[in-house]
């Protein structure tokens, strides 16, 4: 069975450009996520280097467990 070129009919230009545009958008989103992850990682490392800790680590250190929960969600830290 030999496969030949696919005939997309009179709408070939629209179909190919739609797939190209979708691939471009998905690629841009992946690049944005990678760049943002690196930026956030750098920001967290900078904060930790300055001595700022995460609230969940601070509460676990003092109480031995995470943030206590209420009916509406998390309580504010003491």
Secondary structure, 3 states (H helix, E strand, C coil): CCCCCCCCHHHHHHHHHHHHHHHHHHHHHHHHHHHHHHHHHHHHHHHHHCCCCCHHHHHHHHHCCCCCEECCEECCCC
